[in-house]
Amino acid sequence: MEPVEIRPETPADIEAIHRIEAAAFKNEALAELVNRLRAEGALLLSHVAVLNNEIVGHAAYSLLTITDGERVSHCPALGPIGVDPPYQGRGIGSALVRAGLDAMRDLGYGLLFLVGSPRYYPRFGFQPAQPHGFSSDYVEPGGPHEHFMVAILDERAPGGLRGHTRFHPAFAEAEAS
Ligand SMILES: CC(C)(COP(=O)(O)OP(=O)(O)OC[C@H]1O[C@@H](n2cnc3c(N)ncnc32)[C@H](O)[C@@H]1OP(=O)(O)O)[C@@H](O)C(=O)NCCC(=O)NCCS
């Protein structure tokens, strides 16, 4: 594959990010979700993939809450992630996910959550989160749960951490629109 550079977004990238997320998901609401997270200061990290000076992919990271009784913790979540359709299937999504895993580890986080395809993410080390004691609004009780995943970035994690996870409220609003 051609060399792809993964780097944090700059203000000049914002329009391209919106275009790519909307095209990848065929859904304006998910592109708006990125703007909303940014406007609320909730984008923990926003990575762009650059190929031949063109932005061809994007991945967003925000914090979710984990509630266990009275205890509330925060962990990062990946999403949305999108690659410009003409550039899909060339390893750009993989480069974004791997860079995100490294970045979250460097920031000192032990876990990274996502909701996504159980056919795609296990190759990067993501595994079903429910058996680790995490629940999600994205999992119906007794229903399939494999799409709700976690990557363990630090072998000391989860370290007793468990509970109900909730993405930033902007996710629910994007899905409702
Ligand atoms: C998912 C996505 C980010 C992957 O990026 P990419 O650059 O196409 O991925 P890569 O080239 O690194 O990897 C290609 C592999 O991903 C698989 N793949 C791509 N999209 C997938 C999906 N939605 N579900 C499952 N597998 C998927 C391909 O089948 C291919 O598998 P293979 O390596 O076994 O042949 C990109 O395809 C995309 O933007 N899709 C539309 C938006 C989306 O669905 N986002 C993620 C939600 S889970």
The ligand as an SDF file (V2000), in Angstrom:
LIG
                    3D

 48 50  0  0  0  0  0  0  0  0999 V2000
  -14.6970    0.2660    8.1190 C   0  0  0  0  0  0  0  0  0  0  0  0
  -13.6610    1.1290    7.4080 C   0  0  0  0  0  0  0  0  0  0  0  0
  -13.2670    2.3030    8.3040 C   0  0  0  0  0  0  0  0  0  0  0  0
  -12.4280    0.2580    7.1640 C   0  0  0  0  0  0  0  0  0  0  0  0
  -11.4570    1.0230    6.4830 O   0  0  0  0  0  0  0  0  0  0  0  0
  -10.7060    0.3860    5.2170 P   0  0  0  0  0  0  0  0  0  0  0  0
   -9.5860    1.3090    4.8830 O   0  0  0  0  0  0  0  0  0  0  0  0
  -11.6910    0.0890    4.1680 O   0  0  0  0  0  0  0  0  0  0  0  0
  -10.1740   -0.9650    5.8830 O   0  0  0  0  0  0  0  0  0  0  0  0
   -8.8300   -1.7700    5.5800 P   0  0  0  0  0  0  0  0  0  0  0  0
   -8.4320   -1.6070    4.1620 O   0  0  0  0  0  0  0  0  0  0  0  0
   -7.8210   -1.4540    6.6130 O   0  0  0  0  0  0  0  0  0  0  0  0
   -9.3330   -3.2370    5.8630 O   0  0  0  0  0  0  0  0  0  0  0  0
  -10.1350   -3.8540    4.8760 C   0  0  0  0  0  0  0  0  0  0  0  0
  -10.8790   -4.9680    5.5490 C   0  0  0  0  0  0  0  0  0  0  0  0
  -11.9640   -4.4240    6.2950 O   0  0  0  0  0  0  0  0  0  0  0  0
  -13.1420   -5.1210    5.9980 C   0  0  0  0  0  0  0  0  0  0  0  0
  -14.2470   -4.2090    6.2190 N   0  0  0  0  0  0  0  0  0  0  0  0
  -14.4120   -2.9890    5.7170 C   0  0  0  0  0  0  0  0  0  0  0  0
  -15.5730   -2.4630    6.1710 N   0  0  0  0  0  0  0  0  0  0  0  0
  -16.1240   -3.3700    7.0020 C   0  0  0  0  0  0  0  0  0  0  0  0
  -17.3090   -3.4150    7.7670 C   0  0  0  0  0  0  0  0  0  0  0  0
  -18.1700   -2.3860    7.8340 N   0  0  0  0  0  0  0  0  0  0  0  0
  -17.5530   -4.5340    8.4590 N   0  0  0  0  0  0  0  0  0  0  0  0
  -16.6890   -5.5660    8.4430 C   0  0  0  0  0  0  0  0  0  0  0  0
  -15.5610   -5.5780    7.7370 N   0  0  0  0  0  0  0  0  0  0  0  0
  -15.2730   -4.4920    7.0260 C   0  0  0  0  0  0  0  0  0  0  0  0
  -12.9600   -5.5010    4.5480 C   0  0  0  0  0  0  0  0  0  0  0  0
  -13.8020   -6.5710    4.2180 O   0  0  0  0  0  0  0  0  0  0  0  0
  -11.4840   -5.9140    4.5340 C   0  0  0  0  0  0  0  0  0  0  0  0
  -11.3720   -7.2240    5.0630 O   0  0  0  0  0  0  0  0  0  0  0  0
  -10.1490   -8.1850    4.6550 P   0  0  0  0  0  0  0  0  0  0  0  0
   -8.8840   -7.5070    5.1170 O   0  0  0  0  0  0  0  0  0  0  0  0
  -10.4280   -9.4280    5.4310 O   0  0  0  0  0  0  0  0  0  0  0  0
  -10.2310   -8.3010    3.1790 O   0  0  0  0  0  0  0  0  0  0  0  0
  -14.1510    1.6530    6.0470 C   0  0  0  0  0  0  0  0  0  0  0  0
  -14.4040    0.5840    5.1850 O   0  0  0  0  0  0  0  0  0  0  0  0
  -15.3790    2.5360    6.1240 C   0  0  0  0  0  0  0  0  0  0  0  0
  -15.2630    3.7540    6.2020 O   0  0  0  0  0  0  0  0  0  0  0  0
  -16.5730    1.9330    6.0400 N   0  0  0  0  0  0  0  0  0  0  0  0
  -17.8170    2.6900    6.0840 C   0  0  0  0  0  0  0  0  0  0  0  0
  -18.0720    3.2820    7.4370 C   0  0  0  0  0  0  0  0  0  0  0  0
  -18.0670    2.2250    8.5230 C   0  0  0  0  0  0  0  0  0  0  0  0
  -18.7100    1.2000    8.3850 O   0  0  0  0  0  0  0  0  0  0  0  0
  -17.3170    2.5010    9.6390 N   0  0  0  0  0  0  0  0  0  0  0  0
  -17.0650    1.5780   10.7100 C   0  0  0  0  0  0  0  0  0  0  0  0
  -18.2280    1.0060   11.3950 C   0  0  0  0  0  0  0  0  0  0  0  0
  -17.8150   -0.6190   12.0140 S   0  0  0  0  0  0  0  0  0  0  0  0
  1  2  1  0
  2  3  1  0
  2  4  1  0
  2 36  1  0
  4  5  1  0
  5  6  1  0
  6  7  2  0
  6  8  1  0
  6  9  1  0
  9 10  1  0
 10 11  2  0
 10 12  1  0
 10 13  1  0
 13 14  1  0
 14 15  1  0
 15 16  1  0
 15 30  1  0
 16 17  1  0
 17 18  1  0
 17 28  1  0
 18 19  1  0
 18 27  1  0
 19 20  2  0
 20 21  1  0
 21 22  1  0
 21 27  2  0
 22 23  1  0
 22 24  2  0
 24 25  1  0
 25 26  2  0
 26 27  1  0
 28 29  1  0
 28 30  1  0
 30 31  1  0
 31 32  1  0
 32 33  2  0
 32 34  1  0
 32 35  1  0
 36 37  1  0
 36 38  1  0
 38 39  2  0
 38 40  1  0
 40 41  1  0
 41 42  1  0
 42 43  1  0
 43 44  2  0
 43 45  1  0
 45 46  1  0
 46 47  1  0
 47 48  1  0
M  END
$$$$
